[in-house]
């Protein structure tokens, strides 16, 4: 007779933790909300060192700074540990995931419950496969390992010690894995997969010249010589601006080889004189079959994400799940009140989202304004960006199916921003394709949810702590610390919404002598209902601070 499953172990099996990007914690399909910057930093540190005891002194340094006294902070640390245990179910009969005491604390997790452990297991498997001579298996395992990397490591965790220590080492570990994967991809001729995966990576890490070199080689061997040269130009400018250095000899040699249409075989010395490579022969195809999908444009139209984005861990995780678990084309509506930052949330998510190698399309629908673009105009823009030759049908009933046909075999992310009605959006949605559409609106477009199966993500106010963090980040810790009560009042009077919070921070930046309490009183005196409107009214009379109309 089989033994009954241990309920505590079953509970652990429902948790999933993530540190290869923003800190993530889910139980089953539901995110677990963990408030408090100290508790989030505590969990992040224990996960980074999963399976090892972290000394109290190291935890105190990560939570309160390297100069903090461990003895003086021991009581506060015990409180944070107790609250973290409670959040993880340890106070309600479940297994206590955080163990230890005065000497230190640790977490023990099965390898499949933490993305860091899964990544390292895949890297070890790739080592064994490569040693056994199975380059393809090693390539696939490293590809899967890098697929777990969701963005800057723990970018939403507040701890300089973590970012300068464990997180930096982990990022270096990921970059080393990327370089190994890139070398295998070139050996196996997987040039298209490599340059798609490295598009964003080389922009973030221009100092990793081997990554850049591999990216350039992959572009050149995919017939994109101009793009390869452009990558070198951007990298050279970034190196000069950030480090005051020119590219190294190996990267220079690769540039010269691409410039002259020559390149050393992979495995040769990259700095040797490159030699001519013939273009691969086109494989035969059946009579009447369409030409292979190669050489089409890959648009990247998304605006840059907001540099002072904070919070929204739960909403980002829900977008991840909806787009990861999609069946066919995914359609998501992100909705919230004026000033909630729906656009900022989507752009932040889209900047780190993988799985869309064929491009990202963007259109601002301008809330249905009379002079805003209609769906027919947006469809024409998207068709042009996807390389579909003109002329296009005049009637929307014919133009919309043409757009769906262009998306049918591509994996494209479409962002339709600031919509007012379902009629603006419906003709643009992908049909039966692996593409995805994310719509933002201040309105619950119920018709899209009912008739088109669009999933919804609601966006509300930030927590008080996140709202204060946004202000503190924008105006500086010293100025915020000089008026903590004013900072709390200002966060409250903005409704804890990102747009009025950003407006307040911008006003304080233009008035360096003003305290947060002064601005809070000024806004409290207004009687408008919406926080963004109230803030705009309070600041609108200042000739040094003119506010635009839209979020």
N, C-alpha and C positions, 0 to 999 in steps of 0.2 A: 504493500500500500504506500503510495507516494506521500511524502511528508508535506504538511500544510505549509504554504508560503508564509514567511515572516512578514507581518504587516508593516513593520518598520522598514524592512528592506524594499517592500513593494512601494512604500512612500518615496524612498530615495530614487527608485526607478522612474518616477514621474517627474523628477526635477531635471532641468537642463540649464547649465551655466555657460556663459560665454565671456571671454576676455579678448578675443581676436577682433577687436573693434570696440564699440561702446559696450559698457558692462550690461549683460543681459541675464535675466533670471526668469524662467518660466516653470510652471507646474502644470503638467499636461499641456493643454493648448492655451492656458491663461497666463499672462505675465504676472509676476509677483512684484508688487510695488514696495520698494525699499527706500524709505525716506531718510534723509539725513546724510550730509556729505561725509561725516566721520564713519558712519556704518557702511556706506558704500565703499569708502576707501579701505575699511577693514576687510570686507568681503573680497574686494579686488586683490588685496595683498595675499590673503589666504589662498585664493584660487591660483594666483601666479606661482605660489610655492606649494601647490597641492601635494600632499603626501609627506611634507616636511614640517617640523615644528618651527614656528617663527618666534624668536625671542621677544619678550615684552618690550625690551628696549627698541627693537626694530619696528614694532608696531606703533609704539608711541612716537618715534621719529616720523613715520609715514603719516600719522594722523595729526600731530601737533607741531611738527617741524623738528629738525635735527638737534636743536638746542633745548628741547623740552626735557624736563626731569621725569624719568620713568616712575620714580617713587611717588612724586606728587600727582601723576596722572593715572596711577594704577586703579584707583577707585572709579574714575570716569571710564576707563577702559573696560572694567568689569561690567559696568552698566551697558555699554555699547555691545559687548559680547552677549549679554543676556537678551538684549532686544533683537540682536541678529539671530540668536537661537530661536527666539519666539517666532520671528518672521519665517523661519525655516521649519516650523512645526515641532521644534524640540520641546516646547512647553505643553504640548497636547498629546503626549504619548508616542510621538514619532521618534525616529532615531535622531540623536543629537549629532548634527553634522560638524559642529565646531567643538573640538575637545581640547583639554589642557587646563592650565591654571597659572600659578605665579611664574613658572619658568617660561611659559609661552603657550601659543595656541596653534592648532593645525586643523586642516580639513582633509578627510579621506573620501575620495569619490571613485566609482567605477570609471574606467577610461571612456565609456561612451556617454558620460554625463557632463563632460567638460570639453569644449572645443579645443583647448590647448592640449589636452591629453590625446584626443583623436588625431590632431595634427602631428604630434610627435610619434604616435604609433605608425601613422602613414609614412613619415620620413624614415623611420627605422625599417619598415617594410620595403621602401624604395632602395635603401642601402643594400638589403639582402638580395633584392631582385637584380640590382646592377652588378653586384659581385658574382651572381650566378649567370651573368651574361644576358639577362632578359631586359633589354633597354626599354622595350615597349611597356612592360609591366611597371618598371620604375617611373617612366614618364606619366603613366596613368595615376599612380599613387601620389606622386608629387603634385599633379594637377588637382587631384581631390583635396590634398592637404592645403594648397593655396586657395581653393574654393571656399575654405572656412574663414579666410581673412576678409573681414567685413569693412575695414576702414582703419583709421588711426587707432592704435591700441589704447583702449580705455580713455578716449578723449573726453568723456563726460565725467571722469573721476577727478576730484580736486585733491591732488597731493603731488607736490613738486618732487618729493623723495621717490615716489613710485615712478613718476615719469622720467626722472633722471637716472633711475637704476633699473629695476626689473622690467619696466615697460620698454625701455630703450633696448635692453638686451634681447627681449622677445622680438622686437621689430627687426633687429639685426638677424636673428635666427630665421625669420620669415623671408628676409631679403636673400639670405644665403640659399634657402630652399628655392626661391624664384630663379636665382642664377643657375642652380643645378638643373632645374626644370627647363630653363631656356636653352642650355647646352644640349640636353636630350632632344628637345623639340627641333633644333637645327639639325642634329644628327639624323633624325627620323624624317626630316622634310615636312614637319608640321608648321610651316611658316605662317599660314593664315591664323591658326590658333594662337601662336605666340604673339604676333603683333597686335591682335585684338586684346589679349590679356594684359599686355605691357603698355597700352596706350596711356592709361592714367598713371601707372606706376613710375614711368621714367620722368614724368612731370613733377611728381612729388619728391623723387630721389635722384636728381641729376648728378649727384656726387657718386652714385653707384655706376661707374662708367662701364662695367661689364654688362649690366642690364641694358644700358643705352646702346652699347655695341650690338648686343643680340637683337634688340628691337630694330636697329637700322638694317642689319643683315636680313632679318625676316621680311621687312618691307621691300628691300631691293629684290629678294628672290621671289616676291609676290608680284613683281612688275611695277612697284611703286617707288621708282628711283627718286622722284621729286619729294615725296613724303619723307623718305629716308634722309635726304639732305636737309629738309626742314627740321627734323628732329635734332640733327647735329647743331644747327644754328640756334635753336632754342636752348639746347643744353649748354652750349658755349656761353651764351648770354647769362644763363642762370649761374654757372660756375664763376664767372667774372663778378657778377653782382653779389653773390653770397659769400664767396671764398677768396675772391681776387686771384683766381687761378685759371689757366688755360687747360683745355682737355689734354689728357695724357697721350703718350706716343701711340698706344694701341688704338685708341679711339680716332686719333688723327689719321692713322694708316687706313682704318676702315672707311673713313670719310673720303680719302683720296681714291680708294678702290671703287667706291660707289660713284664718285664724281666722274671717273673715267670709264665706268661700265665694267669694271673688273672687280673680282673679289676672291680671296683665298678660299680654298675648300675648307669647310668646317673640320677642325682637327689639326689644320696647319697652324703655324704661328700667326696669330692675328696681326702682328706688326710687320710681317714679311710683305714683299711686293705682291699685291693681289694679281690674279690672272683672270682672263676673260671666262665668263660662264655663259654657255649657250642657254637660251630660253627653253624650257621643257616643251616637248612636242605635245600638241593638242590631241587628246585621245579621240578616237572615232566615236560617233554617236549615230543612233538610228535615223533613218530618213524621216524628216518632218519633226524631229524632237527639238525642243527649244535649246538655245545655246546654254552652256553652263553658267551658273549665277556667279559671275566673277567680274570685277572691274566696276561695279555699280558704286555710286557715292555712299558714304557712310556719314550722314549728317550728325552734328553734335550741337544742337541749338539751345540747350538749357542755359539760362543765366547762372552766374556763380552763386553758390549758397551763401547765406548771411554769415559773416565772420564771427558774430557774437551770439550764435545760436546756443540756447541752453535748454535742458530738460527734454520733455516729450519722449522719454524712454519707452513708455507703454505704447504710444502711437507709432513710433518707429518700428517696434517689434511687431505690431499688428500688420503694418504695411509689409514687413518682411514675410510674415506668414501668408498673407493673402496672395502675394506675388509668387511665393515659393510653391505653394500648394495648388496653383491654378490648374484647371483642366481646360486646355485651349486658351483662347484670348481672355486675359484678366481685365476686369473693369472695376475701378474703385473710385468712390466719391469721398473726398475729404472736405468736411463742412464744419464751420464754426462762425461765431459772431464777428462783426467788423473788429479788426485789430487782433484776432486770435493767432494770426501767423500761419494760416493754412498753406499759403504759398511757400513760406520759409521752411515749413515742415517737409513739404513734398520735395523741394529742391535739395534739402539736406539729405533726405532719404535717397533721392535719385543719384546724387553725387557719389554715393557709395554702393549703389545697387549693381550687382552683376547680372549676367544672363541676357544682355541685349547687345550682341556684337554688331548688329546691323544698323545701329544708330539710335539717336534720341531726338524726337521732334517736340517743339514747344510753340504754343500760341496763347497770347493774352486775348481773351474774348471780351475784356473790358466791361464786364457786368451787363452786357446787353445794351450799351449806350447806342444812341441813334447813329453815331458815326463810327461805331465799332465794326470789325470785320464779321461778315456772315459766314456760315459754314461752307458755302461755295468758294469764297475767297480763300479760306483756310485750307480747304481741300486742294486748291490749285497750288498754294505755297508748298504743301507737303508733297504733292506729286512732283513738283519741280525739284525739291530737295532730295527725293528718292531717285532722281534720274529718269523719270518717265517723260518722254519727249512730248512737246506741245505740237498741235493745239489740243486743248481739252474740251470735252462737251460743255456747252453752255448750261444745260439743264442740270440742276443738282441731282435729280433722279438718275442721271447717267454718270455724273462726275463722282458721286459717292461710291458706286460699285467699282469704278476704276481705281479709286484709292484702296478699297478693300482687296482688290486683285493684286495691287502692288505690294500689299503687306502680307499676302497669303503665305509666302514661303520665307518670310523674314522674321527675325526676332527684334522688334523695334519697341522702344518705350515712347509713348505719346503722352505729353502733359498738356491738358486743356485747362488753362488757368482762368479763374475769375468768371465762371459761367453764371448765367442768371436763369436759364430755362433748359429743359430737356431738348427742345427743338434746336438749340444752338449746338448741342453735343451729339445727338443720336446719329446724324449722317456721317460723323467722323469716326465712330467707334470701329475698331477692327472686327472683322467677321471671324471665320474659322481659321485662325492663325495663331502662332505662338507669340504674337505681339501682346502688348498691354497698354491700357489707357488709364491715366489717373486724372480725375477732374477735381478742381477746387471750386468751391462756391460758398457764399454766405447763406445759402438757402438749402434746405433739404429737398433735393430734386426727387421727390417721391416717385414720379412717373418713371424715372430711370431705374430706380430700385425695383419697382413692380413689374414693368414691361420688359426691361433689358437685363434684369438680374445683377444690377450693379451693387457691389458690396459697399458699405458705408463705414467711414472712420470719423468719429466726432472729435473735435478739438475745442477745448475749453480754456479756462484760466490756468496759469502756472501755479505751483504751490508757493506759499509765502517765501520759503527758503530759496526756491528757484528764481522768483521775481527779484529778491534782494541780491542774489548772485549776479543776475543780468545787470542790475544797476551798478553793483560793485565792480564788475568787470569793465564796464564802460567808463566810469568816472574815477576809478582807482581806489585801492583798499584804504589808503590813508584818509582820503576825503570822506569816504563812506564811514570809516570808523570814528571820525570826528563828530558825526551826527547820526548815531544808530536809530534813535527814535524817529528822526525825520525820514530816514531811509525806510523804516517800517510803514510810516504814514504814507509816503509816496508810493510804495508798492501797493498799498491797500487802495488808495484813491484812483489808481490806474486800472482797478479791477484785476490786477495781476495779469494783464494781457500784454503780449510782446510789443505791439505797435505803440500804444501810449507809453509803455516803459521806455522804448527806444527814443520816442519823442522827448520824454523827460530827460533822459541821459544826454541827448544832443543839446537840449537847452542849457543844462548844467555845464556842458563843455564850452558853450559860448558865454557863460557867465561864471568865470572861475571864482568869483568872490561870494557867490550865493550858496547857501546851505540847502540841502534837500528839504528841510522843514519849511523854508521860505516858499519853494515851489509847491510843496504839498498844500500849504495854506491858500496859495493862489488858486489851485485847482479845486480845492474844497469849497471855495466861494461860488463856483459855477453851479448851475442847476440843470444842465443838460443830462439826459439819461445815459447815453452810451459813453463809456470811458474815453474812447478815442476822440469822440466829438467834444467831450468836456475838456480834454487836454488841448485839442486844437483851438478851442475857443479861448482857453486861458492863455495860450501863447500867441494867438493870431495877431494881437496888437503890437507885438514886438517887431520893429523893422529889421532887427538882425536875425530874425528867425521866421522865415516864411515856409509854410508847410504845404506840401503837395496834396493832391486829392485822394489818391488811392493807396491801399495797403501795399 
